[in-house]
Protein backbone atom coordinates (compact mmCIF):
# COMPACT_ATOMS: atom_id res chain seq x y z
CA UNK A 1 0.00 0.00 0.00
CA UNK A 2 2.77 2.40 0.97
CA UNK A 3 4.56 1.51 -2.24
CA UNK A 4 1.49 2.47 -4.28
CA UNK A 5 1.17 5.75 -2.41
CA UNK A 6 4.84 6.57 -2.99
CA UNK A 7 4.52 5.74 -6.67
CA UNK A 8 1.42 7.93 -6.96
CA UNK A 9 3.23 10.82 -5.23
CA UNK A 10 6.17 10.43 -7.59
CA UNK A 11 3.93 10.50 -10.65
CA UNK A 12 2.07 13.56 -9.37
CA UNK A 13 5.35 15.31 -8.63
CA UNK A 14 6.64 14.69 -12.13
CA UNK A 15 3.33 15.85 -13.62
CA UNK A 16 3.35 19.09 -11.61
CA UNK A 17 7.00 19.74 -12.50
CA UNK A 18 6.29 19.26 -16.20
CA UNK A 19 3.26 21.52 -15.95
CA UNK A 20 5.32 24.22 -14.23
CA UNK A 21 8.01 24.03 -16.92
CA UNK A 22 5.38 24.18 -19.66
CA UNK A 23 3.74 27.20 -18.02
CA UNK A 24 7.10 28.96 -17.67
CA UNK A 25 8.00 28.33 -21.31
CA UNK A 26 4.58 29.34 -22.65
CA UNK A 27 4.72 32.48 -24.83
CA UNK A 28 3.48 35.71 -23.25
CA UNK A 29 2.65 39.04 -24.94
CA UNK A 30 5.58 41.39 -25.49
CA UNK A 31 6.14 44.86 -26.94
CA UNK A 32 9.18 46.09 -28.87
CA UNK A 33 10.92 49.11 -27.36
CA UNK A 34 13.77 51.14 -28.84
CA UNK A 35 17.19 51.39 -27.23
CA UNK A 36 20.16 53.61 -28.06
CA UNK A 37 23.57 53.49 -26.43
CA UNK A 38 27.07 54.73 -27.23
CA UNK A 39 30.16 52.94 -25.95
CA UNK A 40 33.87 53.67 -26.13
CA UNK A 41 36.13 50.63 -26.27
CA UNK A 42 39.70 50.98 -24.99
CA UNK A 43 40.78 47.39 -24.44
CA UNK A 44 44.28 46.43 -23.40
CA UNK A 45 44.46 43.06 -25.15
CA UNK A 46 42.65 43.40 -28.50
CA UNK A 47 42.25 46.36 -30.81
CA UNK A 48 39.48 46.47 -33.44
CA UNK A 49 38.95 48.11 -36.77
CA UNK A 50 35.62 49.88 -37.31
CA UNK A 51 34.28 46.94 -39.31
CA UNK A 52 35.65 44.48 -36.76
CA UNK A 53 34.00 46.14 -33.77
CA UNK A 54 30.71 46.48 -35.62
CA UNK A 55 30.78 42.79 -36.48
CA UNK A 56 31.51 41.65 -32.92
CA UNK A 57 28.77 43.85 -31.46
CA UNK A 58 26.27 42.70 -34.09
CA UNK A 59 27.09 39.12 -33.17
CA UNK A 60 26.53 39.76 -29.45
CA UNK A 61 23.29 41.65 -30.12
CA UNK A 62 22.04 38.78 -32.28
CA UNK A 63 22.76 36.31 -29.50
CA UNK A 64 20.86 38.55 -27.08
CA UNK A 65 17.70 38.32 -29.19
CA UNK A 66 17.31 41.97 -30.19
CA UNK A 67 14.92 42.88 -32.99
CA UNK A 68 15.90 42.73 -36.66
CA UNK A 69 17.65 45.64 -38.35
CA UNK A 70 19.87 46.50 -35.38
CA UNK A 71 22.35 49.21 -36.33
CA UNK A 72 25.94 49.53 -35.11
CA UNK A 73 28.08 52.42 -36.32
CA UNK A 74 31.70 52.60 -35.20
CA UNK A 75 34.17 55.47 -35.32
CA UNK A 76 37.89 54.65 -35.06
CA UNK A 77 40.94 56.68 -34.13
CA UNK A 78 42.92 55.08 -36.97
CA UNK A 79 42.36 57.28 -40.05
CA UNK A 80 42.99 54.29 -42.35
CA UNK A 81 40.24 52.26 -40.72
CA UNK A 82 42.62 49.67 -39.26
CA UNK A 83 42.73 48.39 -35.66
CA UNK A 84 42.48 51.34 -33.27
CA UNK A 85 43.44 51.87 -29.65
CA UNK A 86 40.20 53.78 -29.06
CA UNK A 87 36.99 52.90 -30.90
CA UNK A 88 33.54 54.40 -30.32
CA UNK A 89 30.32 52.71 -31.39
CA UNK A 90 26.70 53.86 -31.41
CA UNK A 91 24.08 51.11 -31.20
CA UNK A 92 20.40 51.40 -32.14
CA UNK A 93 18.23 48.34 -31.59
CA UNK A 94 14.89 47.10 -30.24
CA UNK A 95 14.28 44.83 -27.27
CA UNK A 96 11.16 42.84 -26.46
CA UNK A 97 9.58 43.72 -23.10
CA UNK A 98 6.74 41.72 -21.49
CA UNK A 99 3.47 43.61 -21.93
CA UNK A 100 2.65 43.30 -18.24
CA UNK A 101 5.87 45.16 -17.44
CA UNK A 102 4.81 48.02 -19.67
CA UNK A 103 2.01 49.33 -17.48
CA UNK A 104 0.83 51.81 -20.08
CA UNK A 105 1.41 52.21 -23.81
CA UNK A 106 4.93 53.58 -24.51
CA UNK A 107 5.01 57.36 -24.46
CA UNK A 108 7.36 57.45 -27.43
CA UNK A 109 6.89 54.30 -29.53
CA UNK A 110 9.65 53.31 -31.90
CA UNK A 111 9.66 54.65 -35.47
CA UNK A 112 6.95 57.22 -34.76
CA UNK A 113 4.13 54.68 -34.38
CA UNK A 114 1.15 56.02 -32.45
CA UNK A 115 0.65 54.49 -29.01
CA UNK A 116 -2.75 53.10 -30.03
CA UNK A 117 -1.11 51.23 -32.92
CA UNK A 118 1.42 49.36 -30.80
CA UNK A 119 0.70 45.64 -31.16
CA UNK A 120 1.96 42.97 -28.79
CA UNK A 121 3.64 39.83 -30.12
CA UNK A 122 4.45 36.50 -28.45
CA UNK A 123 7.67 36.34 -26.48
CA UNK A 124 9.55 33.60 -24.63
CA UNK A 125 12.55 33.36 -22.31
CA UNK A 126 15.61 32.02 -24.14
CA UNK A 127 18.78 30.72 -22.51
CA UNK A 128 21.98 32.27 -23.91
CA UNK A 129 25.52 31.13 -23.19
CA UNK A 130 28.68 32.85 -24.40
CA UNK A 131 32.18 31.43 -24.14
CA UNK A 132 35.32 31.17 -26.22
CA UNK A 133 34.37 29.96 -29.74
CA UNK A 134 30.79 29.45 -28.60
CA UNK A 135 29.40 30.95 -30.69
CA UNK A 136 31.89 30.78 -33.53
CA UNK A 137 33.40 34.26 -33.88
CA UNK A 138 33.97 34.91 -30.17
CA UNK A 139 37.63 34.42 -29.28
CA UNK A 140 39.71 34.67 -26.15
CA UNK A 141 40.92 38.11 -27.19
CA UNK A 142 37.32 39.39 -27.06
CA UNK A 143 37.18 39.00 -23.27
CA UNK A 144 37.34 42.72 -22.48
CA UNK A 145 34.73 43.53 -25.12
CA UNK A 146 32.33 40.94 -23.68
CA UNK A 147 32.94 42.44 -20.22
CA UNK A 148 31.97 45.85 -21.54
CA UNK A 149 28.92 44.34 -23.23
CA UNK A 150 27.84 42.96 -19.84
CA UNK A 151 28.33 46.31 -18.09
CA UNK A 152 26.87 48.73 -20.62
CA UNK A 153 24.54 46.87 -23.00
CA UNK A 154 23.11 43.86 -21.17
CA UNK A 155 21.25 46.07 -18.61
CA UNK A 156 19.29 47.58 -21.53
CA UNK A 157 17.87 44.18 -22.48
CA UNK A 158 15.08 42.19 -20.85
CA UNK A 159 17.22 39.60 -19.06
CA UNK A 160 17.14 37.50 -15.92
CA UNK A 161 19.33 34.95 -14.11
CA UNK A 162 22.57 36.54 -15.31
CA UNK A 163 25.59 34.41 -14.38
CA UNK A 164 28.89 36.04 -15.33
CA UNK A 165 32.28 34.58 -14.48
CA UNK A 166 34.65 36.64 -16.63
CA UNK A 167 38.40 36.23 -16.08
CA UNK A 168 40.05 38.74 -18.41
CA UNK A 169 43.78 39.39 -18.00
CA UNK A 170 45.06 42.64 -19.63
CA UNK A 171 47.67 42.21 -22.39
CA UNK A 172 47.00 38.48 -22.50
CA UNK A 173 44.58 36.37 -24.53
CA UNK A 174 43.06 34.30 -21.73
CA UNK A 175 41.93 30.77 -22.53
CA UNK A 176 38.56 30.06 -20.92
CA UNK A 177 38.22 33.62 -19.62
CA UNK A 178 34.78 34.21 -21.21
CA UNK A 179 31.92 32.66 -19.26
CA UNK A 180 28.51 34.29 -19.56
CA UNK A 181 25.04 32.81 -19.15
CA UNK A 182 21.67 34.56 -19.01
CA UNK A 183 18.04 34.32 -20.07
CA UNK A 184 16.60 36.93 -22.42
CA UNK A 185 13.00 37.68 -23.35
CA UNK A 186 12.70 37.50 -27.14
CA UNK A 187 10.61 36.11 -29.98
CA UNK A 188 10.19 32.33 -30.26
CA UNK A 189 12.46 30.54 -32.76
CA UNK A 190 10.98 30.05 -36.22
CA UNK A 191 10.18 26.35 -36.72
CA UNK A 192 11.97 24.70 -39.61
CA UNK A 193 9.66 23.21 -42.21
CA UNK A 194 10.85 19.97 -43.79
CA UNK A 195 9.24 18.86 -47.05
CA UNK A 196 8.12 15.23 -47.26
CA UNK A 197 10.93 13.00 -48.43
CA UNK A 198 13.66 15.50 -47.49
CA UNK A 199 16.17 15.08 -44.67
CA UNK A 200 16.83 18.11 -42.50
CA UNK A 201 20.56 18.75 -42.19
CA UNK A 202 21.83 21.29 -39.70
CA UNK A 203 25.20 23.01 -39.83
CA UNK A 204 26.74 25.45 -37.36
CA UNK A 205 25.95 29.08 -38.06
CA UNK A 206 28.94 30.96 -39.39
CA UNK A 207 29.25 34.71 -39.06
CA UNK A 208 30.22 36.95 -41.94
CA UNK A 209 33.82 37.55 -42.84
CA UNK A 210 33.53 40.93 -41.18
CA UNK A 211 33.06 39.17 -37.84
CA UNK A 212 35.90 36.73 -38.49
CA UNK A 213 38.27 39.64 -39.01
CA UNK A 214 36.98 41.42 -35.89
CA UNK A 215 39.71 41.24 -33.29
CA UNK A 216 43.43 41.66 -33.62
CA UNK A 217 45.32 40.79 -30.45
CA UNK A 218 48.14 43.19 -29.84
CA UNK A 219 51.53 41.60 -29.87
Long-range contacts (C-beta under 8 A, 24 or more apart in sequence): 24-125, 25-124, 25-125, 26-124, 27-122, 27-123, 27-124, 27-188, 28-98, 28-99, 28-100, 28-122, 28-123, 28-124, 29-98, 29-99, 29-100, 29-120, 29-121, 29-122, 29-123, 30-96, 30-97, 30-98, 30-99, 30-120, 30-121, 30-122, 30-123, 30-185, 30-187, 31-96, 31-97, 31-99, 31-102, 31-106, 31-118, 31-120, 31-121, 32-67, 32-94, 32-95, 32-96, 32-97, 32-110, 32-121, 33-94, 33-95, 33-96, 33-97, 33-102, 33-106, 33-110, 34-92, 34-93, 34-94, 34-110, 34-111, 35-91, 35-92, 35-93, 35-94, 35-95, 35-156, 35-157, 36-90, 36-91, 36-92, 37-90, 37-91, 37-152, 37-153, 37-156, 38-88, 38-89, 38-90, 38-91, 39-88, 39-89, 39-91, 39-148, 39-152, 39-153, 40-86, 40-87, 40-88, 41-86, 41-87, 41-88, 41-89, 41-144, 41-145, 41-148, 42-85, 42-86, 43-144, 43-145, 43-148, 44-144, 44-170, 44-171, 45-141, 45-143, 45-144, 45-168, 45-169, 45-170, 45-171, 45-172, 45-173, 45-217, 45-218, 46-141, 46-142, 46-144, 46-145, 46-173, 46-215, 46-216, 46-217, 46-218, 47-83, 47-84, 47-85, 47-87, 47-215, 47-216, 47-218, 48-74, 48-76, 48-83, 48-84, 48-87, 48-145, 48-214, 48-215, 48-216, 49-76, 49-78, 49-81, 49-82, 49-83, 49-84, 49-213, 49-216, 50-74, 50-75, 50-76, 50-81, 50-84, 50-87, 51-81, 51-210, 51-213, 51-214, 52-83, 52-210, 52-213, 52-214, 52-215, 52-216, 53-87, 53-89, 53-145, 53-214, 54-89, 54-210, 55-137, 55-207, 55-208, 55-210, 55-211, 55-212, 55-213, 55-214, 56-137, 56-138, 56-142, 56-145, 56-211, 56-214, 56-215, 57-89, 57-91, 57-149, 58-211, 59-135, 59-137, 59-138, 59-207, 59-211, 60-130, 60-146, 60-149, 60-153, 61-91, 61-93, 61-153, 63-128, 63-130, 63-135, 64-128, 64-153, 64-154, 64-157, 64-159, 64-184, 64-186, 65-96, 65-126, 65-128, 65-157, 65-184, 65-185, 65-186, 65-187, 66-93, 66-94, 66-95, 66-157, 66-186, 67-93, 67-94, 67-95, 67-96, 70-94, 83-216, 91-153, 95-156, 95-157, 95-158, 95-185, 96-121, 96-123, 96-158, 96-185, 96-186, 96-187, 97-158, 97-185, 98-123, 98-158, 98-185, 101-158, 121-187, 122-187, 122-188, 123-185, 123-186, 123-187, 123-188, 124-185, 124-186, 124-187, 124-188, 125-160, 125-183, 125-184, 125-185, 126-183, 126-184, 126-185, 126-186, 126-189, 127-181, 127-182, 127-183, 128-180, 128-181, 128-182, 128-183, 128-184, 129-180, 129-181, 130-178, 130-179, 130-180, 130-181, 131-176, 131-178, 131-179, 131-180, 132-175, 132-176, 132-177, 132-178, 135-205, 135-207, 136-204, 136-205, 136-206, 136-207, 137-206, 137-207, 137-211, 137-212, 137-214, 138-178, 139-173, 139-215, 140-173, 140-174, 140-175, 140-176, 140-177, 140-178, 141-173, 141-215, 141-216, 141-217, 142-178, 142-214, 142-215, 143-167, 143-168, 143-169, 143-173, 143-174, 143-177, 143-178, 144-168, 144-170, 145-215, 146-178, 146-180, 150-180, 154-182, 157-184, 158-184, 158-185, 158-186, 159-183, 159-184, 159-185, 160-185, 171-218, 173-217
